[in-house]
């Protein structure tokens, strides 16, 4: 009997910013909303299963802008029993943006995040270089 193997490859066509900000998720998003004039709203948590077959929960906040059809997600990297992206343990939050196509807009947003009073630093991350990049697909 012939075996056929299906290989699936995902397109990671989003902008990913890692943010170091030592705060709880709700507090960070409050500052984000206030200082950057966003309206992030908490949505259903991301649920992953770890190696011990335990469920791990990660906070997720979302805002959709109809004008540019852009989705902004703030994801907590530290969950109930582990990390969303274990190879980037130093990152507290990820800002995942769909449909942000202009480099100037990305640079401006990164600069504004770095100027927030609660943020220590923020930087771009190439999702294709992450081993656990599939955790960012939801």
The 8 nearest C-alpha neighbors of each residue, nearest first, counted from 0:
[[1, 2, 3, 4, 5, 6, 7, 8],
 [2, 0, 3, 4, 5, 6, 7, 8],
 [3, 1, 0, 4, 5, 6, 7, 8],
 [2, 4, 5, 1, 6, 0, 7, 8],
 [5, 3, 6, 2, 7, 1, 8, 0],
 [4, 6, 7, 3, 2, 8, 9, 1],
 [7, 5, 4, 8, 3, 9, 2, 10],
 [8, 6, 5, 9, 4, 10, 133, 11],
 [7, 9, 6, 10, 11, 5, 133, 127],
 [10, 8, 11, 7, 133, 136, 12, 132],
 [9, 11, 12, 8, 13, 127, 136, 7],
 [10, 12, 13, 9, 126, 127, 136, 132],
 [13, 11, 10, 14, 97, 98, 126, 9],
 [12, 14, 97, 96, 11, 15, 95, 98],
 [13, 15, 96, 95, 97, 16, 99, 12],
 [14, 16, 95, 124, 94, 123, 13, 96],
 [17, 15, 123, 94, 122, 93, 124, 18],
 [16, 18, 93, 122, 121, 90, 92, 123],
 [19, 17, 121, 92, 90, 91, 93, 120],
 [18, 20, 91, 90, 120, 119, 118, 121],
 [19, 21, 118, 119, 22, 117, 91, 18],
 [22, 20, 19, 91, 23, 117, 118, 119],
 [23, 21, 20, 27, 26, 24, 117, 91],
 [22, 24, 26, 25, 27, 21, 28, 20],
 [23, 25, 27, 26, 28, 22, 75, 58],
 [26, 24, 28, 27, 23, 29, 22, 41],
 [27, 25, 29, 23, 28, 24, 22, 30],
 [26, 28, 24, 30, 29, 25, 22, 31],
 [29, 27, 31, 25, 30, 26, 32, 24],
 [28, 30, 26, 32, 31, 27, 33, 25],
 [31, 29, 33, 27, 28, 32, 34, 26],
 [32, 30, 28, 29, 34, 33, 35, 27],
 [33, 31, 37, 36, 29, 38, 30, 35],
 [32, 34, 30, 36, 31, 35, 29, 37],
 [33, 35, 31, 36, 30, 32, 115, 37],
 [34, 36, 32, 31, 37, 33, 111, 112],
 [37, 35, 32, 33, 34, 38, 31, 30],
 [38, 36, 32, 35, 39, 31, 33, 62],
 [37, 39, 32, 40, 62, 36, 61, 33],
 [40, 38, 62, 61, 60, 37, 32, 41],
 [41, 39, 60, 61, 42, 38, 62, 59],
 [40, 42, 60, 59, 61, 39, 43, 58],
 [43, 41, 60, 59, 44, 40, 61, 58],
 [44, 42, 45, 59, 41, 58, 60, 46],
 [43, 45, 58, 57, 59, 56, 46, 42],
 [44, 46, 57, 56, 58, 47, 43, 59],
 [47, 45, 56, 55, 44, 54, 57, 48],
 [48, 46, 55, 54, 49, 45, 56, 134],
 [47, 49, 54, 53, 52, 55, 50, 46],
 [48, 50, 52, 51, 53, 54, 47, 55],
 [49, 51, 52, 48, 53, 54, 47, 55],
 [50, 52, 49, 53, 48, 54, 55, 80],
 [53, 51, 49, 50, 48, 54, 47, 55],
 [54, 52, 48, 51, 49, 55, 50, 47],
 [53, 55, 48, 47, 46, 49, 56, 52],
 [54, 56, 47, 80, 79, 46, 48, 78],
 [57, 55, 46, 78, 79, 45, 44, 54],
 [58, 56, 78, 45, 44, 75, 59, 46],
 [59, 57, 44, 75, 74, 45, 56, 60],
 [58, 60, 74, 44, 73, 42, 41, 57],
 [61, 59, 41, 73, 40, 72, 42, 39],
 [62, 60, 72, 39, 40, 71, 41, 73],
 [61, 63, 39, 71, 70, 38, 40, 64],
 [62, 64, 70, 69, 65, 71, 61, 68],
 [65, 63, 69, 68, 66, 67, 70, 62],
 [66, 64, 68, 67, 63, 69, 70, 62],
 [65, 67, 64, 68, 69, 63, 70, 98],
 [68, 66, 69, 65, 64, 98, 99, 70],
 [69, 67, 65, 64, 66, 70, 98, 63],
 [68, 70, 64, 98, 67, 97, 63, 71],
 [69, 71, 63, 97, 96, 62, 64, 72],
 [72, 70, 96, 62, 61, 95, 63, 69],
 [73, 71, 61, 95, 60, 94, 74, 96],
 [72, 74, 94, 60, 93, 59, 95, 61],
 [75, 73, 59, 93, 92, 58, 72, 76],
 [74, 76, 92, 58, 77, 57, 91, 93],
 [75, 77, 83, 92, 91, 82, 74, 78],
 [78, 76, 82, 75, 81, 83, 91, 57],
 [79, 77, 57, 81, 56, 80, 82, 55],
 [78, 80, 56, 55, 81, 77, 57, 82],
 [81, 79, 55, 78, 82, 56, 77, 54],
 [82, 80, 78, 77, 79, 55, 83, 85],
 [83, 81, 77, 85, 84, 76, 78, 88],
 [82, 84, 76, 85, 134, 77, 81, 78],
 [83, 85, 82, 86, 87, 131, 76, 88],
 [86, 84, 82, 87, 88, 83, 131, 81],
 [85, 87, 84, 88, 129, 130, 131, 82],
 [88, 86, 85, 89, 84, 90, 76, 82],
 [89, 87, 90, 85, 86, 82, 84, 76],
 [88, 90, 87, 91, 19, 86, 18, 76],
 [91, 89, 19, 88, 18, 87, 92, 17],
 [90, 92, 19, 76, 18, 20, 75, 89],
 [93, 91, 75, 18, 76, 74, 90, 17],
 [92, 94, 17, 74, 16, 73, 18, 95],
 [93, 95, 73, 16, 72, 15, 96, 74],
 [94, 96, 15, 72, 14, 71, 93, 73],
 [97, 95, 71, 14, 13, 70, 99, 72],
 [96, 98, 13, 70, 69, 99, 14, 71],
 [99, 97, 69, 100, 96, 13, 68, 70],
 [100, 98, 97, 101, 96, 69, 14, 105],
 [99, 101, 98, 102, 104, 105, 97, 14],
 [100, 102, 104, 103, 99, 105, 106, 98],
 [101, 103, 105, 104, 106, 100, 99, 107],
 [102, 104, 106, 105, 101, 107, 108, 100],
 [105, 103, 107, 101, 102, 106, 108, 99],
 [106, 104, 102, 108, 103, 107, 109, 101],
 [105, 107, 109, 103, 108, 104, 110, 102],
 [108, 106, 104, 110, 109, 105, 103, 111],
 [107, 109, 111, 105, 110, 106, 104, 112],
 [110, 108, 106, 112, 111, 107, 105, 113],
 [109, 111, 107, 113, 108, 112, 106, 114],
 [110, 112, 108, 114, 113, 109, 107, 115],
 [113, 111, 109, 115, 114, 110, 108, 121],
 [112, 114, 110, 111, 120, 115, 121, 118],
 [113, 115, 111, 112, 116, 110, 118, 117],
 [116, 114, 112, 118, 117, 113, 111, 34],
 [115, 117, 118, 114, 30, 119, 113, 34],
 [118, 116, 115, 20, 119, 30, 27, 21],
 [119, 117, 20, 115, 120, 116, 113, 19],
 [118, 120, 20, 19, 117, 113, 121, 18],
 [121, 119, 19, 113, 118, 18, 122, 20],
 [122, 120, 18, 17, 113, 19, 16, 112],
 [123, 121, 17, 16, 124, 18, 120, 109],
 [122, 124, 16, 15, 17, 125, 121, 14],
 [125, 123, 15, 16, 126, 17, 122, 14],
 [124, 126, 127, 128, 123, 15, 129, 14],
 [127, 125, 128, 129, 132, 124, 11, 15],
 [126, 128, 125, 129, 132, 11, 130, 124],
 [127, 129, 126, 125, 130, 132, 124, 131],
 [130, 128, 132, 126, 131, 127, 125, 86],
 [129, 131, 132, 128, 86, 127, 133, 84],
 [130, 132, 133, 129, 84, 134, 85, 86],
 [133, 131, 129, 134, 135, 130, 126, 127],
 [132, 134, 135, 131, 136, 130, 9, 137],
 [135, 133, 132, 136, 131, 83, 84, 137],
 [134, 136, 133, 132, 137, 131, 83, 84],
 [137, 135, 133, 134, 132, 11, 9, 10],
 [136, 135, 134, 45, 133, 46, 44, 47]]
